[in-house]
Amino acid sequence: MSIFDYKKYVFYVLIIVSLCGRIGKVTFMVSTRIGKLSRLISIILSLCISITSATASKVIQEATERFHPVWAASGMVATQEALATQVGRDILAKGGNAVDAAVAVGFALAVTLPRAGNLGGGGFMLIWLNKEHKAIAINYREKAPLAASADMYLDQQGNVDHHKVSQTYLATGVPGTVAGLIYALKKYGTLSLAEVMQPAIHLARQGIRVTPDLASSLAQAKNRLEKSTASKKIIF
């Protein structure tokens, strides 16, 4: 092959590289020592195929990323746990409205995400009433017991006992989750309490696969949970 012909083919190869660059960023170094055009073309085609395959594959998103953009035409359910998300989606598919789905998800999370979705806590719910063009906020956060006092967390010396604050029954507020979810359902939902609770009941009876997230949270809480005979027997 003459030097002239070689340069001509290299020119065509570079055009191929340029086209590949439309699919993904490509850095290609042409070696003048390559004696056969076939080897050059095979390298280029390999690059193009690998780039195309990588681009066509599903995007891998890390759990630590803040934003996971998703688009939907008629409705969307987003939770911190996949099974609970499925529950909400099924409620919408069944004909329930957004509040029905939210309440069903709330009860499901008590089973699938015990460290955050719980019946012994509380929360808020924001509801948008489209027909009235109005936003509603429901506050069902925990409240202090009626017998609570200003010095209930102090020791005999008048100092704060941090163990009492976070590790004893005195740290527990009066739960509001169940009351809040039921109130929202009765006021703004369309399905019955039995219908929206059934998925959570099913998950509790059937059992769930322990996810990496659940396993990690249990491991982190192991020292505290093992102090309770009942918790240690059930979980560990």
Stockholm file with secondary structure:
# STOCKHOLM 1.0

chainA/1-236         MSIFDYKKYVFYVLIIVSLCGRIGKVTFMVSTRIGKLSRLISIILSLCISITSATASKVIQEATERFHPVWAASGMVATQEALATQVGRDILAKGGNAVDAAVAVGFALAVTLPRAGNLGGGGFMLIWLNKEHKAIAINYREKAPLAASADMYLDQQGNVDHHKVSQTYLATGVPGTVAGLIYALKKYGTLSLAEVMQPAIHLARQGIRVTPDLASSLAQAKNRLEKSTASKKIIF
#=GR chainA/1-236 SS CCHHHHHHHHHHHHHHHHHHTTTSCCCCCCCTTCCCHHHHHHHHHHHHHHHHHHHHSCCCCCTTCSCCCCCCSSCCCCCSSHHHHHHHHHHHHTTCCHHHHHHHHHHHHHHHCTTTSCSSSCCEEEEEETTTTEEEEEECCCBCCTTCCTTTTBCTTSCBCHHHHHHSGGGCCBCCHHHHHHHHHHHHCCSCHHHHHHHHHHHHHHCCCCCHHHHHHHHHTHHHHTTSHHHHHHHC
#=GC SS_cons         CCHHHHHHHHHHHHHHHHHHTTTSCCCCCCCTTCCCHHHHHHHHHHHHHHHHHHHHSCCCCCTTCSCCCCCCSSCCCCCSSHHHHHHHHHHHHTTCCHHHHHHHHHHHHHHHCTTTSCSSSCCEEEEEETTTTEEEEEECCCBCCTTCCTTTTBCTTSCBCHHHHHHSGGGCCBCCHHHHHHHHHHHHCCSCHHHHHHHHHHHHHHCCCCCHHHHHHHHHTHHHHTTSHHHHHHHC
//
